[in-house]
Each structure stands twice: as structure tokens, then as C-alpha cells.
Amino acid sequence: VMAFWGAPDPQADHAVRACRGALAMAEQVAALLVEAEETGAPRLPTRFGLNTGEVMVGNIGAPDRFNYAILGDPVNTAARIEGLNKVYGTTILVGARTAALVNQEMLLRRVDRVQVKGRSQGLDVYELLGEHTKVDEQTRAAATRYEAAFTTYLRGEFEVAQAEFEACAAVWPRADHAAQVLAKRCNELAHRPHDGDWDGTLHMRTK
């Protein structure tokens, strides 16, 4: 399912609306997963990827079969971001431009810097944790600790960063697969040299 905001009518708060929509859907998915567990129905987890950018929008297709839709690199990047949730065990990931537009209203943590398939540059990806007014202090503190660990990782202090990520995994209110992934990567990097151009970017080879 693809949804977009800001067209056909401009919306100054389009990024915030998108985040609220994803959070609402994630809440419903969580309820459905509980129901499936209780009834024995198939579990159908859903992940979300949000991105912001300039796109082509309009009626696309043939006269007898067309759809009002959007096309462009930001759309493809949103799909790549959605897929990254499988790597980090997250539910909602957003791109850097979206994060910059919503950080006053939403709590996020920068999860990683990734070069997704089809792009030549690294992209900072953030986990959307909720609206500032609705996130508990334990989650807020854990997110701050993860951000500090990630900054240490970007400086190339891998052994210190590994210990910090391991601590994050221990204090996060839920299982923090992202911290486990980064801790393992730090351990690997600490035992092998890297060139001077290293900037913390993970190069993804698959979609």
C-alpha cells in the first residue's frame, strides 16, 4: 500500500500527517497481531517506510486504466527504507528529510547510515518512536543512549560503541534488534582495518 500527502492540495504539515498515519496503522496492526495470536489466525506483521521529496504526481496510465499516483526517486527510496525494517527489527523507519521536518513533534532515533540499492550515497535512517507528548521516559532515555552509541560508532571507536550498543539492548523497553545489529558490526569492524574514506555507511546489496 502506498499513501502520499501534499497533493493535490498542498499541506504545510504533510510529513507530520504521514507520521501520524503510520503510527495509527502500526497501532492497529499490533492489535490485529494480538487477535491473531488468540484466535490462531495467520500473523501478518506490517512495516512502514516514510520519505519526503519532490515527485511527479497525476493521473498515470492509459485512458481505460489509470491511477492518480506519484513517481520519482523519493518514492523508490521510501520502498527501500521500508525494507530496512527487516534488518533492524523495527516497524517504522523514515528518511533524513522527513526526520528533519517532524523532529519538533515526533521522537526519532537515528538507527543507521545506509546506502540502499539504487543510490550512490549514504542515507541516514531514523526509527519513528511516537509523538513527543505520548512517549514514556524509559523509551526517551533509551533512544538518547542509542544516539550517543551511534555517534561513537561514526567516530570509529568501535570497541566503545559495541559496549554502548550492548547496554542499549539491555535497557530498551522492548527487544532492541537494531542495537544488537550495530553491536555485532562494531565487533567485526574492531577486528579488521578500514580505509580512510569510511564514514559509517552500510552498503546494502539487496532490496
Secondary structure as UniProt FT lines:
FT   TURN            12..13
FT   HELIX           14..39
FT   STRAND          48..50
FT   STRAND          56..62
FT   TURN            63..64
FT   STRAND          65..71
FT   HELIX           73..88
FT   STRAND          92..95
FT   HELIX           96..102
FT   TURN            103..105
FT   STRAND          106..115
FT   TURN            117..118
FT   STRAND          123..131
FT   HELIX           132..134
FT   HELIX           137..154
FT   TURN            155..156
FT   HELIX           158..171
FT   HELIX           177..190
FT   TURN            196..197
FT   STRAND          201..203
//
